[in-house]
């Protein structure tokens, strides 16, 4: 939203700009807009975390309701952007959004070929507060009434309609039902149930143990046919200055070739390779 630039006399002449060094301002004759020169600016950046667990199909996108962490008043305009260090398969649309009841909408795209699950509380975006001065050039007659007058709704009704419109828009672009997202956390918990029969652990210890297993759930597999994939563990092989080992292709028997093709096709069907 705010980019420092250097304008030459040709640009200023084209915009019919009048520079007033007494007030350190630039006025555009055609529109009457006034811009300050050399005004210091401190941008306030807030964080946005997912308010509920969501599932996004491969190559799909969804509007995710996120909670704003920080001092953000209702109706305040913010610039939503992706945060550094976010998973490369998660893409966040850079857009302007209005804070509503301490929440905002974040458009998230799954750029991978696998189903993406974003858990509640995940940091997905940064919200930069846009100062009111950025909209001062707009005509005072321009308002929401130009789109048609609307009756004043209660706070609760407005909030429910806002959330419902998000869920409806998300469900309209995916193959999953509208109410699949609220039940996702329960489904994940049922799939990863822990049997504490005969255990002597206290309730607090059971809760901590379950949370620990949940954080490492990507390391466990159901069967050998579903090996899955995890990003929790990363490793590398240090070969030093040794050149890569290259082997010339060689022929195999038909039986060995059939086994190789079957194994490769198996992992292709699972989406692992």
Order of alpha helices (4+ residues) and beta strands (2+ residues): alpha-beta-beta-beta-beta-beta-beta-beta-beta-beta-beta-beta-beta-alpha-alpha-alpha-alpha
